[in-house]
Amino acid sequence: MALPRKMRLNIALAVCAGLGLRLAFVLFFPATNSGDAPFYIDLAWNWLKNRVYGFPIDGQLTPVDMRTPGYPALLAGVFAIAGKSPLAVMLAQTVIDLATCLLTALIASRLARPESRRRVALIALWLAALCPFTANYTAVVLTETLVTFLTALTLLLLLETEVGQPSWPPGLFRASRPWLLVGILAGFGALVRPETPLLLGAAGLVLLAKWRRPQNWRNLLQAGLLMAVGLAIPLAPWAARNWRTLHEVQFLAPRYSQLPGEVVPRGFTAWTNTWLWRMKDVYLVTWNLNSTAISIDDIPSTAFDSPSERSQVAALLDEHNDTLTETDQMDAKFGEIARERTARDPLRTYIKVPALRSLALWFTPRTELLPLSGHLWPIFQEWDQDTLDFLMTLALTALGALYLLLACVGAAKSWRRPGFAFVLTFLVLRTAFFAEFVETPEPRYVLECFPVVIALAALAFERRINGRRPVQDES
């Protein structure tokens, strides 16, 4: 069915506004050297020019498996056309992110009632197009834009197959084919960021709840097998390469991205997991390991249960700072401190710190790629030091909170509808995974959730009919 002219014009305006916002970030706030960007660029360039997926180690180009090849493949494709140009990558990501905005509108439409779908989709498109948090990442050579697109596409397919329905229509084989495609899309997403299969975990949990009766076990088993097979298809060539080149079984990427000969900081990470929840401490502690001196004065008091424990940590940091290298013995001592702290207060390690990390993941100004401090406290001090910086940080914090508030309102309106259980499970599962198992609570880790957040926010504007809620869509 053709869209009305007014709606087509509205869509075009939203896309143009989104394009303008993203080009503004690309032109005025590019982050070429942020984080892993130089590493991804080198991987892609070496892969393209030297046919080696790796980078120089001790002066020799060496194959590595430290990052999955999905995003470097995109970079290599862009470099093959435009040369080694980060700007060309950012422009390509602008197009990809605008496509994600359209997918977000379709996700919102799928969650809306039939009589409200066009209105909700249009609102979702505007909210996505003008969202600075996703638009900002088009201006950095990192995986977020591409993986958010693949996540949104997989989410939409899952919703189109009506995840959460208690049974399938006749024709089991025809109805099951989408599960294979869902697995394949998640597999391609895993080649960009290895946690993308959490989508399949969310789908599996919902299907397990809905198909718990014995008569539906065959459907449940078939859907699970098809998703698993689909997931393995894109990952198989990468695993085969790792087996042939590196002589190891590796379908994704190593948990720790250490170079040969480097100590894997399991003990140090276990220790930070007992107290670290703010990005400020990640910059001052975690990311300084093996590169910069770590000051005991930069570590909050919550990291120590006693003066003697603080003294023990200070001695270990002094040893590290002398050589800027962590040894196996140092890491073992950090691990012992972590075990003692966890034994004294297991709820702190497994409940309190992950809960605080969840708040940090979601309620943040998201200024990490902008020339802003991101600091709001102490209020009067930050106001006096740089009023404009403070106001911009406050505005971004408020905008992020507004998106989440609208999403909660939309969720309250749609919680009984088909598909809602899946999107909610996905949000909770992804947040819990990064809060519990990933040592750095970087706000970008929940960026892949924004298509769902924005779609739910658009549902907050769903209209009532004749002063009452419309009859629930059961189709």
Secondary structure, DSSP 8 states (H G I E B T S, - for coil): ----HHHHHHHHHHHHHHHHHHHHHHHHS-BTTSTTHHHHHHHHHHHHHHS-SEEEETTEEEE--SS-SHHHHHHHHHHHHH-S-HHHHHHHHHHHHHHHHHHHHHHHHHHS-GGGHHHHHHHHHHHHHT-HHHHGGGGBSSSHHHHHHHHHHHHHHHHHTTTT-SS--S-HHHHHHHHHHHHHHHHHHHTTSTTTTHHHHHHHHHHHHHT-SGGGHHHHHHHHHHHHHHHHHHHHHHHHHHHHHT-S--SS--SS---TT----HHHHHHHTTT--SHHHHHHTGGGTTTS---GGGS-GGG-SSHHHHHHHHHHHHHHHHHT---HHHHHHHHHHHHHHHHH-HHIIIIIHHHHHHHHHHSS---TTTTS-----SHHHHHHH-HHHHHHHHHHHHHHHHHHHHHHHHHHHHTTSTTHHHHHHHHHHHHHHHHHH-SS--GGGGGGGHHHHHHHHHHTT---BTTB-------
